[in-house]
Amino acid sequence: MSQTQYTEDNIRSLDWKEHIRMRPGMYIGKLGDGSSHDDGIYILLKEVIDNCIDEFVMGAGKTIEIGIKDDRVTVRDYGRGIPLGKVVDVVSKMNTGGKYDTRAFKKSVGLNGVGTKAVNALSSFFMVESNREGKSKTAEFERGELQTEELLDESSRRRGTKVSFVPDSEIFKKFKYRNEYIERMLRFYVYLNPGLTIVFNGEKFHSENGLKDLLEDYNNPDDFLYPVVHLKGNDIEIAITHSKTQYSEEYHSFVNGQYTTQGGTHQSAFREALVKTIRDFYGKNYDASDIRKSVISAISIKVMEPVFESQTKTKLGSTDMGGDLPTVRTYVNDFVGRNLDNYLHKNPEIAEKIQRKIMQAEKERKELSGIRKLARERAKKASLHNKKLRDCRVHLDNMKSDRRLETTLFITEGDSASGSITKSRDVNTQAVFSLRGKPLNSYGMSKKIVYENEEFNLLQAALNIEDSIENLRYNNIVIATDADVDGMHIRLLLITFFLQFFPELIKENHLYILQTPLFRVRDKKQTIYCYSEEERKSAIAKLSGKPEITRFKGLGEISPDEFKHFIGDDIRLEPIMMDKAMSIEELLKFYMGKNTPNRQGFIIENLRVELDLIEEQ
């Protein structure tokens, strides 16, 4: 057996842009095409906006303007502007930036001087312009390589920084920015920075009441058990209420303006502080799960030089607030213990509602305890003895990997469809859960049905969401059903299940529909997969002669060799999104109760699910 040579010739030193382009996941998480809210193209935008937010926090510039046209993103702030002599360095030289100097940026999100460099390296076009002291400096780059730079000694432009970039299509395949995701991101920015105005393609985003506005805009206030409790300190802000109908806990946590979707030390401290404060106030050792059941809350803290667990900053790892302040845990516990306790003493009617809610949760938990124990045992046995769940290696091997952001669970029905996906998937990150027949219509049922119904119990166990979605095992949950009426019905029943019992999965953009091609059009030289009648007509016109046309009627009819294209780099996912105009209860009652008209219209308008394929049959 020949042995591979290992010499000096095997050793390479990459410059900053080569390393970013070779290992983009280290800097921006997963790549994706923009169908998921945490795809890389949104991280690029966020990295640029974060710098503008830091300017606002430091008291420089109250307006940020953002425009996206033809894949070109432009972000303009009216802050202090980058020092002109360092414009090129701060966007192209690693470990260079003003945020190493805590005098200039005391509580910034970006501290390691990487963000805009990653944007630069991963863009086919990147331009930065700084305006300050009556002068202007611009520099243009292509995939991190400086192309031109220009200094104007006299400029009448308002001070501040403008960045324009186009994500590199070589890295972000067939990408598309979705306004819904961008608008959600911008709303969070203004909630966390009252007084800031962000203008996106002409639409203004502004908030005066911070996290209180977040909870009220993100949920239906009619479902709140009591008005939002809004508490603010120098470096901390908290908003909290309980839902009348929601089963699980819902948290929005932020550090220095960064949305920490995976929580971290501050969120853990808040959950702990909430339980301790409630127990102390009522003088009773209530179970923690009963206190936190149905809670809807948000916490924002500011930390000196925060430490995140990845460059995408989705989870706080810091244990200290910084400076002379105590640990994060102590700081949050002291704040919540003092301020929430005072609020409850001053508002006894709200305190009474919370106690009744806790006692009701305790009663329901005890009623379910036996059922939950049996359900856990069944789920454990099922995971060992059946093939409903074909897991991915990230979980099977307990991999500590950044690829966790790419983990996907396909929920499908039938052996043939499950078989095709199982044979075609990326075994590292993609798992398959096979349904047996149509799921139960869970509308109007209590949480008890989740444990008594084998399909729902096993699905809940597979996702690891029994108590909350904090430990959700798969970042993407994809419903993969046939393109027919039965497939659509299964989709709707699954969406009903998630809306009824785990609505935060939809609110946090974890649920998707897998789009698969309706037609295959091919000649001797080329094969084109078409997802609509328009694409089919276009393919026929493009190919020579009389091409062969195949109509796919079910997932099981697509061979594994073909299927791998549709769940690989060319995967098309349609996110399930809620209409803010209606509460979850109203949605379920109107569309899953006795009133059946307009359900297809509801799916199109409110859940963004395409029904073209049904109408063609």
ROFI-939771 format. One record per residue (C-alpha): x, y, z negated; residue number from 1. Coordinates in steps of 0.05 Angstrom, whole numbers, plus 32768, in hexadecimal, padded with zeros to 4 digits. Example, Ala and Ser with C-alpha at 12.3 -4.5 7.8 and 13.67 -1.06 7.14 Angstrom:
REM ROFI-939771
80F6/7FA6/7F64/1 $
8111/7FEB/7F71/2 $
REM end
This chain:
REM ROFI-939771
8000/8000/8000/1 $
801E/8043/8015/2 $
8027/8078/7FE0/3 $
8013/80C0/7FED/4 $
804F/80EF/7FE9/5 $
804D/8125/7FB5/6 $
8081/815C/7FC2/7 $
8089/81A7/7FBE/8 $
8063/81AB/8000/9 $
8024/8195/7FDB/10 $
8026/81D0/7FAC/11 $
7FFD/820D/7FC2/12 $
7FF2/8251/7FA4/13 $
7FB0/8270/7FB8/14 $
7FA5/82BB/7FB7/15 $
7F67/82D7/7F94/16 $
7F38/82D5/7FD0/17 $
7F4E/8290/7FE8/18 $
7F3F/8273/7FA3/19 $
7EFB/8294/7F9F/20 $
7EE7/827C/7FE4/21 $
7F01/8236/7FD7/22 $
7EDF/8230/7F92/23 $
7EA4/8260/7F96/24 $
7E7D/8238/7F62/25 $
7EAF/824C/7F2C/26 $
7E9C/8295/7F38/27 $
7E53/8298/7F4C/28 $
7E36/8255/7F39/29 $
7E11/822F/7F70/30 $
7E0E/8249/7FB7/31 $
7DC9/823B/7FD4/32 $
7DA2/825F/800A/33 $
7D7B/828F/7FDD/34 $
7D3F/8261/7FD0/35 $
7D53/825B/7F87/36 $
7D57/8297/7F59/37 $
7D9D/8284/7F41/38 $
7DBC/8279/7F86/39 $
7DFE/829B/7F92/40 $
7DE4/82D4/7FBE/41 $
7DBE/82EF/7F82/42 $
7DFB/82E9/7F56/43 $
7E21/8313/7F89/44 $
7DEC/8349/7F84/45 $
7DEA/8344/7F38/46 $
7E36/834C/7F32/47 $
7E32/838E/7F57/48 $
7DF5/83A7/7F31/49 $
7E16/8395/7EEE/50 $
7E4B/83C9/7EFB/51 $
7E15/83FD/7F08/52 $
7DF2/83E9/7EC7/53 $
7E32/83F1/7EA1/54 $
7E36/8439/7EBB/55 $
7DEF/8447/7EA2/56 $
7DFE/8429/7E5E/57 $
7E3A/8457/7E58/58 $
7E0D/8492/7E66/59 $
7E1F/849D/7EAF/60 $
7DE8/8499/7EE3/61 $
7D9E/848B/7ED8/62 $
7D8D/8472/7F1D/63 $
7DA4/8436/7F46/64 $
7D90/842F/7F8F/65 $
7D8F/83EA/7FB1/66 $
7D7F/83D9/7FF8/67 $
7D7F/8398/801F/68 $
7D78/8398/806A/69 $
7D8E/8363/809C/70 $
7DB4/833D/8065/71 $
7DDD/837C/8055/72 $
7DD8/8390/800B/73 $
7DE7/83D7/7FF4/74 $
7DEA/83ED/7FAB/75 $
7DF6/8435/7F98/76 $
7DFC/8451/7F51/77 $
7E08/8498/7F39/78 $
7E3A/8488/7F03/79 $
7E81/84A0/7EFA/80 $
7E9C/8480/7F39/81 $
7EDA/8453/7F3C/82 $
7F1B/8479/7F32/83 $
7F2F/8488/7F7A/84 $
7F75/846C/7F74/85 $
7F5B/8428/7F5D/86 $
7F20/841E/7F8D/87 $
7F43/83E7/7FB5/88 $
7F62/83C6/7F78/89 $
7F21/83BE/7F50/90 $
7EFF/8397/7F88/91 $
7F3B/836F/7FA1/92 $
7F6D/8364/7F69/93 $
7F5E/8330/7F34/94 $
7F61/8345/7EEB/95 $
7F59/838D/7EFE/96 $
7F20/83B9/7EE5/97 $
7F0B/83EF/7EB4/98 $
7EE7/83BE/7E86/99 $
7F27/83A7/7E66/100 $
7F27/83EB/7E45/101 $
7EF0/83E9/7E10/102 $
7EF3/8435/7E0A/103 $
7ED5/843A/7E50/104 $
7EA6/83FE/7E4D/105 $
7E93/83ED/7E05/106 $
7E5E/83B8/7E10/107 $
7E63/83A2/7E57/108 $
7E4C/8362/7E79/109 $
7E87/835B/7EA8/110 $
7EC8/8356/7E81/111 $
7EF7/832B/7EAA/112 $
7EFE/8355/7EE9/113 $
7EE3/831E/7F17/114 $
7E9C/8332/7F2D/115 $
7EA6/8362/7F67/116 $
7EE4/833B/7F7E/117 $
7EB8/82FE/7F87/118 $
7E85/8327/7FAE/119 $
7EBD/8342/7FDA/120 $
7EDC/82FE/7FE8/121 $
7E99/82DD/7FF7/122 $
7E80/8313/8026/123 $
7E8B/8318/8071/124 $
7E87/8364/8067/125 $
7E95/838B/8027/126 $
7E99/83D6/801E/127 $
7EA5/83FE/7FDF/128 $
7E9F/844A/7FDA/129 $
7EB0/8474/7F9E/130 $
7E9D/84BD/7F96/131 $
7EB8/84E8/7F5E/132 $
7ED6/852C/7F51/133 $
7EC2/8545/7F96/134 $
7EE9/850D/7FBA/135 $
7ED6/84CC/7FDA/136 $
7EFB/848A/7FE6/137 $
7EE2/8450/8010/138 $
7EFE/840C/8020/139 $
7EE3/83D5/804D/140 $
7EF3/838A/8048/141 $
7EE5/834B/806E/142 $
7EE4/830B/8044/143 $
7F11/832E/8012/144 $
7F43/8349/8045/145 $
7F4A/8394/8045/146 $
7F39/83B1/8089/147 $
7F37/83FD/807F/148 $
7F3B/8431/8048/149 $
7F2F/847B/804A/150 $
7F36/84B5/8019/151 $
7F0F/84F6/8022/152 $
7F2D/8530/7FFC/153 $
7EEB/8555/8000/154 $
7EA7/8535/7FF9/155 $
7E63/8550/7FE7/156 $
7E48/850B/7FD6/157 $
7E2B/8502/7F90/158 $
7E5A/84DE/7F61/159 $
7E53/8493/7F58/160 $
7E62/8451/7F7B/161 $
7E43/8430/7FB8/162 $
7E4F/83E7/7FCB/163 $
7E37/83C5/800A/164 $
7E41/837C/801C/165 $
7E28/8344/8048/166 $
7E2D/82FE/802A/167 $
7E59/82D1/8055/168 $
7E2D/82A2/807E/169 $
7E67/8271/8080/170 $
7E5D/8266/8035/171 $
7E13/8276/802C/172 $
7DF1/824D/8062/173 $
7DB1/826A/8080/174 $
7DA9/8296/8043/175 $
7D6E/82C4/8038/176 $
7D61/82F6/7FFF/177 $
7D1D/82EE/7FDF/178 $
7D00/8330/7FC6/179 $
7CDA/830C/7F8E/180 $
7D1B/82F6/7F6D/181 $
7D3C/8339/7F76/182 $
7D01/835E/7F59/183 $
7D00/8330/7F1D/184 $
7D4A/833E/7F12/185 $
7D3F/8389/7F17/186 $
7D05/8388/7EE6/187 $
7D31/8367/7EB3/188 $
7D66/839C/7EBE/189 $
7D35/83D5/7EB0/190 $
7D15/83B1/7E74/191 $
7D5A/83AD/7E55/192 $
7D6C/83F5/7E67/193 $
7D30/8422/7E58/194 $
7D37/8463/7E7D/195 $
7D5C/8444/7EB8/196 $
7D3B/8448/7EFD/197 $
7D4C/8415/7F33/198 $
7D33/8420/7F79/199 $
7D31/83E2/7FA5/200 $
7D1E/83ED/7FEE/201 $
7CF4/8429/7FD9/202 $
7CD1/8408/7F9D/203 $
7CE0/8424/7F58/204 $
7CEC/83FA/7F1A/205 $
7CEA/841C/7ED6/206 $
7CDA/840B/7E8D/207 $
7CCF/8435/7E4F/208 $
7CC1/83FE/7E1C/209 $
7CF8/83CC/7E2A/210 $
7CEB/8384/7E15/211 $
7CA4/8393/7E02/212 $
7C96/83A4/7E4B/213 $
7CBA/8363/7E5F/214 $
7C8B/8337/7E36/215 $
7C4D/835C/7E4C/216 $
7C60/835C/7E96/217 $
7C7B/8315/7E97/218 $
7C3D/82F8/7E75/219 $
7BF3/8308/7E6F/220 $
7BE9/8332/7E30/221 $
7BA2/8315/7E29/222 $
7BC4/82D4/7E16/223 $
7BEB/82F3/7DDD/224 $
7BD6/82DF/7D97/225 $
7BE9/8325/7D7E/226 $
7C09/8363/7D9D/227 $
7C53/835E/7DAC/228 $
7C7F/836B/7D6F/229 $
7CB7/8398/7D89/230 $
7CF5/83A1/7D5D/231 $
7D32/83CB/7D70/232 $
7D77/83D7/7D51/233 $
7DB8/83F4/7D68/234 $
7DD1/83B6/7D8B/235 $
7D93/838A/7D8A/236 $
7D4C/838A/7DA4/237 $
7D16/8356/7D99/238 $
7CCF/834C/7DB3/239 $
7CA4/8313/7D9B/240 $
7C5D/82F9/7D9C/241 $
7C39/82B6/7D9F/242 $
7C0F/829A/7DD7/243 $
7BC7/8284/7DCB/244 $
7BCC/824B/7DFD/245 $
7C15/823C/7E0F/246 $
7C33/81FE/7DEF/247 $
7C7E/8209/7DF4/248 $
7CAF/823F/7DDF/249 $
7CC3/8276/7E0F/250 $
7D03/82A0/7E07/251 $
7D23/82D6/7E30/252 $
7D69/82E5/7E16/253 $
7D9B/831A/7E2C/254 $
7DE2/8330/7E1B/255 $
7DFA/8375/7E30/256 $
7DC3/8375/7E65/257 $
7DD4/8330/7E80/258 $
7D99/82FF/7E83/259 $
7DB4/82C1/7E5F/260 $
7D86/828D/7E7D/261 $
7DA7/8255/7E57/262 $
7DA4/827A/7E15/263 $
7DE1/8275/7DE8/264 $
7DF5/8289/7DA2/265 $
7DC7/82C5/7D9F/266 $
7D89/829E/7DB4/267 $
7D99/8266/7D84/268 $
7DA2/8299/7D4C/269 $
7D5F/82B9/7D5D/270 $
7D3A/8277/7D5B/271 $
7D5A/8267/7D18/272 $
7D4C/82AD/7CFD/273 $
7D03/82AA/7D12/274 $
7CF8/8269/7CEC/275 $
7D1C/8281/7CAD/276 $
7CF7/82C4/7CAB/277 $
7CB3/82A3/7CB3/278 $
7CC2/826F/7C7D/279 $
7CDA/82A5/7C4D/280 $
7C9F/82D3/7C5B/281 $
7C6A/829E/7C4E/282 $
7C92/8279/7C19/283 $
7C86/8237/7C3C/284 $
7CB5/8206/7C5E/285 $
7C90/8202/7CA0/286 $
7CAD/81D4/7CD5/287 $
7CD8/81FC/7D05/288 $
7CB3/81E0/7D42/289 $
7C70/81F8/7D25/290 $
7C8B/823F/7D1A/291 $
7CA8/8244/7D60/292 $
7C70/8221/7D86/293 $
7C51/8250/7DBA/294 $
7C82/8288/7DAA/295 $
7C8F/82B9/7DE3/296 $
7CCC/82E5/7DD5/297 $
7D07/830B/7DEE/298 $
7D49/831F/7DCD/299 $
7D7F/834D/7DE6/300 $
7DC1/835A/7DC3/301 $
7E00/8381/7DD2/302 $
7E43/8361/7DC3/303 $
7E8A/837B/7DC8/304 $
7EAF/8352/7DFD/305 $
7E7D/8318/7E02/306 $
7E95/82D3/7E14/307 $
7E68/82AD/7E45/308 $
7E6D/8263/7E55/309 $
7E75/8270/7E9F/310 $
7E82/82A9/7ED0/311 $
7E37/82AB/7EE0/312 $
7E2B/82BF/7E97/313 $
7DED/8295/7E8C/314 $
7DFF/827F/7E44/315 $
7E20/82A7/7E0C/316 $
7E59/8284/7DE9/317 $
7E6E/82BE/7DBB/318 $
7E66/82B4/7D71/319 $
7E7C/82FB/7D5D/320 $
7E5A/833D/7D6D/321 $
7E9E/8360/7D70/322 $
7EBE/839A/7D4B/323 $
7EAB/839D/7D01/324 $
7E68/837A/7D0D/325 $
7E59/8334/7CF1/326 $
7E4E/82F4/7D18/327 $
7E16/82F1/7D4B/328 $
7DF1/82C0/7D1F/329 $
7DF6/82EC/7CE1/330 $
7DE5/832C/7D07/331 $
7DA6/830F/7D27/332 $
7D90/82EC/7CE6/333 $
7D97/832C/7CBE/334 $
7D73/8357/7CF1/335 $
7D38/8327/7CFB/336 $
7D33/8317/7CB1/337 $
7D2F/8361/7C9E/338 $
7D06/837E/7CD6/339 $
7CD5/8346/7CE5/340 $
7CC8/833D/7C9B/341 $
7CB9/8388/7C94/342 $
7C8B/8385/7CD0/343 $
7C62/834B/7CB5/344 $
7C5A/836D/7C71/345 $
7C41/83AC/7C94/346 $
7C12/8385/7CC3/347 $
7BEF/8350/7C98/348 $
7BBB/8341/7CCE/349 $
7BF2/832B/7CFE/350 $
7C14/8304/7CC7/351 $
7BD2/82DF/7CBB/352 $
7BCB/82CE/7D05/353 $
7C12/82B2/7D08/354 $
7C06/8287/7CCB/355 $
7BC5/826B/7CE8/356 $
7BEB/825B/7D28/357 $
7C21/8237/7D02/358 $
7BEF/820E/7CDA/359 $
7BCA/81FB/7D1A/360 $
7C0C/81E6/7D3A/361 $
7C1C/81BD/7CFC/362 $
7BD9/819A/7D00/363 $
7BE2/818A/7D4A/364 $
7C29/8171/7D3F/365 $
7C13/8141/7D0A/366 $
7BDB/8127/7D35/367 $
7C0D/811C/7D6E/368 $
7C46/8100/7D44/369 $
7C33/80B7/7D4C/370 $
7C24/80BF/7D96/371 $
7C66/80E4/7DA2/372 $
7C8D/80AD/7D7F/373 $
7C6D/8077/7DAB/374 $
7C77/80A2/7DE8/375 $
7CC1/80AA/7DDA/376 $
7CC8/805F/7DD2/377 $
7CA3/8053/7E14/378 $
7CCE/8086/7E38/379 $
7D0E/8067/7E1C/380 $
7CF9/8022/7E33/381 $
7CE1/803B/7E76/382 $
7D24/805E/7E83/383 $
7D47/801C/7E77/384 $
7D18/7FEC/7E9B/385 $
7CF9/800F/7ED6/386 $
7D10/8037/7F11/387 $
7CE4/8074/7F0A/388 $
7D20/80A0/7EFE/389 $
7D5F/809A/7F27/390 $
7D8C/80CA/7F03/391 $
7DC8/80F1/7F1D/392 $
7E10/80EA/7F07/393 $
7E13/812D/7EE6/394 $
7DE6/810F/7EB1/395 $
7DF7/80C5/7EB6/396 $
7E40/80D4/7EAA/397 $
7E31/810F/7E7C/398 $
7E5C/813B/7EA9/399 $
7E6F/817F/7E8E/400 $
7E69/81A0/7ED1/401 $
7E56/81E3/7EEF/402 $
7E2E/81B8/7F20/403 $
7DF7/81B5/7EEB/404 $
7DDA/81F2/7F0D/405 $
7DD1/81C7/7F4B/406 $
7DAD/818E/7F27/407 $
7D6B/817D/7F48/408 $
7D33/814D/7F38/409 $
7D08/8138/7F73/410 $
7CC3/8123/7F5E/411 $
7CA5/80F7/7F94/412 $
7C6E/80C4/7F9E/413 $
7C73/807F/7FBC/414 $
7CAB/804D/7FC4/415 $
7CBC/805F/800C/416 $
7CC4/80AA/7FFF/417 $
7CEA/809D/7FBE/418 $
7D17/806C/7FE3/419 $
7D27/809D/801B/420 $
7D3A/80D4/7FEA/421 $
7D61/80A5/7FBD/422 $
7D8B/808C/7FF7/423 $
7D96/80D2/8013/424 $
7DA4/80FB/7FD4/425 $
7DE4/8116/7FB7/426 $
7DEC/80E5/7F7D/427 $
7E16/8117/7F56/428 $
7DDF/814C/7F4E/429 $
7D9D/8131/7F6A/430 $
7D6E/8103/7F44/431 $
7D2C/80E4/7F59/432 $
7CED/80D8/7F30/433 $
7CBA/80AB/7F50/434 $
7C70/80B4/7F42/435 $
7C40/807B/7F43/436 $
7C02/8094/7F67/437 $
7BE2/80D7/7F5B/438 $
7BEF/80F9/7F18/439 $
7BB5/8106/7EE9/440 $
7B91/8149/7EEE/441 $
7BA8/8166/7EAB/442 $
7B7E/81A5/7EAE/443 $
7B5C/81B3/7E6C/444 $
7B7F/817A/7E48/445 $
7BA9/8181/7E09/446 $
7BF3/8172/7E01/447 $
7BDE/812D/7DE8/448 $
7BD4/8116/7E30/449 $
7C1E/8124/7E40/450 $
7C31/80ED/7E10/451 $
7BF8/80BD/7E1E/452 $
7BFF/80BF/7E6A/453 $
7C3B/8096/7E7F/454 $
7C4B/80BF/7EBC/455 $
7C4A/8101/7E97/456 $
7C6F/80E5/7E5B/457 $
7CA7/80C9/7E85/458 $
7CAC/8109/7EAF/459 $
7CB1/8133/7E70/460 $
7CE6/8104/7E55/461 $
7D0D/8106/7E96/462 $
7D0D/8152/7E94/463 $
7D1C/8155/7E49/464 $
7CE8/818A/7E3D/465 $
7CC0/816D/7E04/466 $
7CCA/81A8/7DD5/467 $
7CE6/81DF/7E02/468 $
7D09/81E9/7E45/469 $
7D49/81FF/7E23/470 $
7D68/81BB/7E31/471 $
7D48/81B0/7E76/472 $
7D71/8179/7E97/473 $
7D67/8190/7EDF/474 $
7D6D/81D8/7EF7/475 $
7D40/81CB/7F33/476 $
7D00/81A3/7F31/477 $
7CE9/8193/7F77/478 $
7CA6/8176/7F8A/479 $
7CB0/814A/7FC7/480 $
7C6F/8130/7FE3/481 $
7C54/811E/8028/482 $
7C3C/8152/8058/483 $
7BF2/813E/8054/484 $
7BB5/814B/8029/485 $
7BC8/8116/7FF6/486 $
7C0D/8134/7FF0/487 $
7BF0/8179/7FE5/488 $
7BC2/815E/7FB0/489 $
7BFC/813F/7F8B/490 $
7C21/8181/7F8E/491 $
7BE6/81A5/7F70/492 $
7BDE/8173/7F38/493 $
7C27/8178/7F26/494 $
7C25/81C4/7F28/495 $
7BE8/81C0/7EFA/496 $
7C0F/8194/7EC9/497 $
7C49/81C5/7EC6/498 $
7C1C/8202/7EC1/499 $
7BF3/81E2/7E8A/500 $
7C2B/81CA/7E5E/501 $
7C6D/81E8/7E76/502 $
7C5E/822B/7E98/503 $
7CA3/8246/7E88/504 $
7CC0/8216/7EBB/505 $
7C9A/823D/7EF0/506 $
7CA7/8280/7ED0/507 $
7CF2/8272/7ECF/508 $
7CF0/825B/7F18/509 $
7D03/8212/7F0F/510 $
7CCA/81F4/7F38/511 $
7CCC/81EC/7F84/512 $
7CAA/81C9/7FBE/513 $
7CD7/81A2/7FEE/514 $
7CCB/81B8/8036/515 $
7CD6/817F/8068/516 $
7CD2/8184/80B4/517 $
7C91/8177/80D7/518 $
7CB2/8166/811A/519 $
7CF2/814B/8137/520 $
7D00/8165/817D/521 $
7D3B/8146/81A2/522 $
7D5B/8138/81E5/523 $
7D9A/8111/81F5/524 $
7DC8/8148/81DB/525 $
7DA5/816A/81A1/526 $
7D73/815E/8168/527 $
7D4B/8197/814A/528 $
7D20/8190/810B/529 $
7CE3/81BE/810A/530 $
7CBD/81D5/80CC/531 $
7C83/81F6/80F1/532 $
7C5E/81F7/8133/533 $
7C84/8235/8147/534 $
7CC7/8213/813B/535 $
7CAF/81D7/8164/536 $
7C9D/8203/819F/537 $
7CDF/8227/819A/538 $
7D06/81E5/8199/539 $
7CE1/81CB/81D6/540 $
7CF2/820A/81FC/541 $
7D3B/8206/81E7/542 $
7D47/81BD/81FB/543 $
7D4D/81A7/8243/544 $
7D1D/8179/8267/545 $
7CE4/8158/8241/546 $
7CFE/814C/81FA/547 $
7CE5/8115/81CC/548 $
7CB7/8130/8195/549 $
7CAB/810A/8154/550 $
7C76/8120/8121/551 $
7C89/810D/80DA/552 $
7C4C/80FA/80B1/553 $
7C6D/80E5/8070/554 $
7CAF/80E7/804C/555 $
7CB5/809C/8051/556 $
7CB6/80A1/809D/557 $
7CF6/80CA/809C/558 $
7D34/809E/809C/559 $
7D68/80A8/8064/560 $
7D9C/80BE/8097/561 $
7D6E/80F6/80AD/562 $
7D53/8105/8068/563 $
7D98/8117/804E/564 $
7D96/8156/807A/565 $
7D56/816D/8059/566 $
7D6E/8167/8011/567 $
7DB7/817B/801F/568 $
7DD5/81BB/8039/569 $
7D97/81C9/8063/570 $
7D65/81BF/802B/571 $
7D28/81ED/802E/572 $
7D07/81FA/7FEB/573 $
7CC9/8224/7FE0/574 $
7CC6/8240/7F99/575 $
7C86/823A/7F71/576 $
7C75/8280/7F58/577 $
7C3D/829A/7F2D/578 $
7C0E/82D3/7F3D/579 $
7C14/8305/7F04/580 $
7BCD/831D/7F11/581 $
7BAF/82DF/7EF1/582 $
7BBF/82BB/7EAF/583 $
7BD2/8272/7EAF/584 $
7B8F/8261/7E8F/585 $
7B69/8288/7EC5/586 $
7B91/8266/7EFC/587 $
7B84/8220/7EE2/588 $
7B3B/822D/7ED2/589 $
7B2A/824B/7F15/590 $
7B50/821B/7F41/591 $
7B51/81D9/7F1A/592 $
7B0E/81DD/7EF8/593 $
7ACA/81D1/7F18/594 $
7AD2/820B/7F48/595 $
7AF6/81EE/7F85/596 $
7AF0/8220/7FBF/597 $
7B2E/8247/7FD6/598 $
7B60/8217/7FB6/599 $
7B8A/8214/7FF5/600 $
7B88/8260/7FF9/601 $
7B9E/8263/7FB1/602 $
7BDA/8237/7FBE/603 $
7BEF/8262/7FFA/604 $
7BE5/82A5/7FD7/605 $
7BF9/8296/7F90/606 $
7C28/825B/7F91/607 $
7C49/8267/7FD5/608 $
7C3C/8220/7FEE/609 $
7C35/8217/8038/610 $
7BF7/81F3/8052/611 $
7C04/81F8/809C/612 $
7C14/81AF/80A0/613 $
7BD0/819B/8083/614 $
7BAA/81C6/80B5/615 $
7BCE/81A4/80EF/616 $
7BB7/815E/80DC/617 $
REM end
